[in-house]
């Protein structure tokens, strides 16, 4: 598997709180951003905000498809969450024990897809990369609440969340052109079923079941 060029060396920064709780970041958030955090504050246009949301959700969904995790749907929603005009969902089905790593890589791939997109678009700054991390709080919470063993830590312990990021970067290499090609379709359509997303990208969606995992 080809290593991603979008995974620079990092250290965890523990000086930012989200909801009153320390939120470790790979990239330092500039002190100037000490109030409201939103796409607008970081200078993204509405069009860039929509594309960024689509990249995040398709990062989840296409890594899941590639790793044999059933995808129910991926969608975008016009709503305000964390100060953003556009948000989305990627929803998958039950995950067997032998697919848990693939599920976790797909969850982590959302924020890593945005980091790579920022770099490719010439929009990357440490603070914007940090914002991509903060925006993935729901995803990180899902990983930490899962049965993944060992549980990833942030600078201590047997497994590091940065290792999961690296594996997600590698997983994105396999599907990245498909992510980019699917972005305008998702923005136009707003919602795509998992079977159709798989067919669009030459990947068979794994068999379905009772849905219980979301990211």
Secondary structure, DSSP 4 states (H G I P E B T S, - for coil): -PPPS-------B---EETTEE--BSSPPPTT--S---TTTTT--HHHHHHHHHHHHHHHHHHHHHTT--EEEEEEEEEEETTEEEEEEEEE----GGGHHHHHHHHHHHHHHHHHHHHHTT---HHHHHHHHHTTHHHHHHHHTS--SSPPBSSSSSSBHHHHHHHHHHHHHHHHHHHHHHHHHHHHHSEEEHHHHHHHTT-PPPP--S--EE-
